[in-house]
Amino acid sequence: MNRNIDIDKGIPIPCNTRNFYVAWLSFITPIHKMTPQVVRIAAEFLRHRDILKSKILDEVVLVKEIQAKEIREQIMSDCGVTLSTFRVAVNKLKKAQFLKDGRINPKMIPNLADGQTKFNLLLMFDINNG
Protein backbone atom coordinates (compact mmCIF):
# COMPACT_ATOMS: atom_id res chain seq x y z
CA MET A 1 0.00 0.00 0.00
CA ASN A 2 1.49 3.31 -1.03
CA ARG A 3 -0.01 6.31 0.79
CA ASN A 4 1.13 9.86 0.49
CA ILE A 5 1.68 11.20 3.96
CA ASP A 6 1.40 14.90 4.62
CA ILE A 7 3.49 16.09 7.52
CA ASP A 8 1.66 18.70 9.54
CA LYS A 9 4.33 19.45 12.13
CA GLY A 10 8.03 18.82 12.50
CA ILE A 11 9.81 19.44 15.77
CA PRO A 12 13.58 19.03 16.05
CA ILE A 13 14.72 17.30 19.25
CA PRO A 14 18.33 18.21 20.07
CA CYS A 15 20.17 15.34 21.70
CA ASN A 16 23.45 13.47 21.85
CA THR A 17 24.14 9.77 21.55
CA ARG A 18 23.74 9.32 25.30
CA ASN A 19 20.31 10.92 25.71
CA PHE A 20 18.89 9.97 22.29
CA TYR A 21 17.69 6.62 23.64
CA VAL A 22 15.94 8.27 26.60
CA ALA A 23 14.17 10.62 24.16
CA TRP A 24 13.28 7.71 21.86
CA LEU A 25 11.79 5.65 24.68
CA SER A 26 10.04 8.69 26.15
CA PHE A 27 8.22 9.28 22.87
CA ILE A 28 7.01 5.70 22.70
CA THR A 29 5.89 5.60 26.35
CA PRO A 30 2.22 5.06 25.32
CA ILE A 31 3.38 1.74 23.83
CA HIS A 32 5.54 0.43 26.68
CA LYS A 33 4.23 2.41 29.72
CA MET A 34 7.56 2.31 31.58
CA THR A 35 8.41 4.73 34.39
CA PRO A 36 11.19 7.32 33.87
CA GLN A 37 13.70 5.30 35.94
CA VAL A 38 13.00 2.12 33.96
CA VAL A 39 13.23 4.14 30.71
CA ARG A 40 16.73 5.30 31.74
CA ILE A 41 17.83 1.72 32.34
CA ALA A 42 16.28 0.56 29.05
CA ALA A 43 17.98 3.47 27.27
CA GLU A 44 21.34 2.32 28.64
CA PHE A 45 20.70 -1.19 27.32
CA LEU A 46 20.01 0.33 23.89
CA ARG A 47 23.08 2.57 24.07
CA HIS A 48 25.35 -0.34 24.99
CA ARG A 49 23.79 -2.44 22.24
CA ASP A 50 24.52 0.34 19.75
CA ILE A 51 28.15 0.56 20.88
CA LEU A 52 28.63 -3.21 20.66
CA LYS A 53 26.77 -3.85 17.38
CA SER A 54 29.59 -2.42 15.28
CA LYS A 55 32.12 -4.74 16.97
CA ILE A 56 29.97 -7.87 17.33
CA LEU A 57 28.24 -8.96 14.13
CA ASP A 58 26.81 -12.23 15.45
CA GLU A 59 23.39 -11.46 16.99
CA VAL A 60 23.58 -14.39 19.47
CA VAL A 61 26.95 -13.18 20.78
CA LEU A 62 25.66 -9.59 20.89
CA VAL A 63 22.65 -10.62 23.00
CA LYS A 64 24.92 -12.49 25.44
CA GLU A 65 27.38 -9.61 25.68
CA ILE A 66 24.64 -7.08 26.47
CA GLN A 67 23.65 -9.28 29.42
CA ALA A 68 27.23 -9.62 30.67
CA LYS A 69 28.09 -8.68 34.26
CA GLU A 70 30.35 -5.79 33.12
CA ILE A 71 27.54 -4.19 31.08
CA ARG A 72 25.06 -4.67 33.94
CA GLU A 73 27.46 -3.02 36.40
CA GLN A 74 28.09 -0.14 33.99
CA ILE A 75 24.34 0.42 33.54
CA MET A 76 23.79 0.37 37.31
CA SER A 77 26.62 2.86 37.78
CA ASP A 78 25.43 5.17 34.98
CA CYS A 79 21.86 5.12 36.31
CA GLY A 80 22.85 5.31 39.98
CA VAL A 81 20.86 2.25 41.03
CA THR A 82 21.55 -0.71 43.30
CA LEU A 83 21.53 -4.32 42.19
CA SER A 84 18.10 -4.88 43.76
CA THR A 85 16.65 -1.82 41.99
CA PHE A 86 18.23 -3.01 38.75
CA ARG A 87 16.67 -6.46 39.14
CA VAL A 88 13.23 -4.93 39.76
CA ALA A 89 13.72 -2.75 36.67
CA VAL A 90 14.69 -5.76 34.54
CA ASN A 91 11.46 -7.48 35.64
CA LYS A 92 9.54 -4.36 34.62
CA LEU A 93 11.37 -4.37 31.27
CA LYS A 94 10.18 -7.93 30.73
CA LYS A 95 6.62 -7.02 31.71
CA ALA A 96 6.69 -4.05 29.30
CA GLN A 97 7.91 -6.39 26.52
CA PHE A 98 11.14 -4.37 26.16
CA LEU A 99 13.00 -7.56 27.02
CA LYS A 100 11.38 -10.46 25.22
CA ASP A 101 12.68 -14.02 24.87
CA GLY A 102 15.94 -13.06 26.61
CA ARG A 103 16.77 -10.16 24.29
CA ILE A 104 15.76 -6.58 23.53
CA ASN A 105 12.50 -6.57 21.60
CA PRO A 106 13.37 -5.51 18.01
CA LYS A 107 10.32 -3.20 18.00
CA MET A 108 12.01 -1.14 20.72
CA ILE A 109 15.31 -0.74 18.88
CA PRO A 110 15.59 2.37 16.72
CA ASN A 111 17.30 1.55 13.43
CA LEU A 112 20.29 3.88 13.70
CA ALA A 113 23.10 3.38 11.23
CA ASP A 114 26.69 3.97 12.35
CA GLY A 115 27.44 7.69 12.18
CA GLN A 116 23.80 8.64 11.58
CA THR A 117 23.13 12.15 12.91
CA LYS A 118 19.38 12.37 12.32
CA PHE A 119 16.57 9.98 13.18
CA ASN A 120 13.01 10.68 12.10
CA LEU A 121 10.10 9.25 14.04
CA LEU A 122 6.74 9.60 12.36
CA LEU A 123 3.69 9.54 14.60
CA MET A 124 0.41 9.06 12.80
CA PHE A 125 -2.72 9.87 14.72
CA ASP A 126 -5.74 8.17 13.13
CA ILE A 127 -8.56 10.25 14.57
CA ASN A 128 -11.87 8.43 14.60
CA ASN A 129 -14.81 10.52 15.80
CA GLY A 130 -17.24 7.59 15.87
DAFEN-V406900 format. One record per backbone hydrogen bond with DSSP energy under -1.0 kcal/mol. CO is the residue of the C=O (numbers start at 1). NH is the residue of the N-H. If there is no record, write none. Layout:
BEGIN
co | nh
CO | NH
CO | NH
END
This chain:
BEGIN
co | nh
16 | 20
19 | 23
20 | 24
21 | 25
22 | 26
23 | 27
24 | 28
26 | 29
28 | 31
28 | 32
29 | 33
35 | 39
36 | 40
37 | 41
38 | 42
39 | 43
40 | 44
41 | 45
42 | 46
43 | 47
44 | 48
45 | 49
46 | 50
47 | 51
48 | 52
49 | 53
52 | 55
52 | 56
58 | 62
59 | 63
60 | 64
61 | 65
62 | 66
63 | 67
65 | 68
68 | 72
69 | 73
70 | 74
71 | 75
72 | 76
73 | 77
74 | 78
75 | 79
76 | 81
82 | 86
83 | 87
84 | 88
85 | 89
86 | 90
87 | 91
88 | 92
89 | 93
90 | 94
91 | 95
92 | 96
93 | 98
93 | 99
94 | 97
98 | 105
100 | 103
103 | 100
105 | 108
106 | 109
110 | 112
113 | 116
125 | 127
END
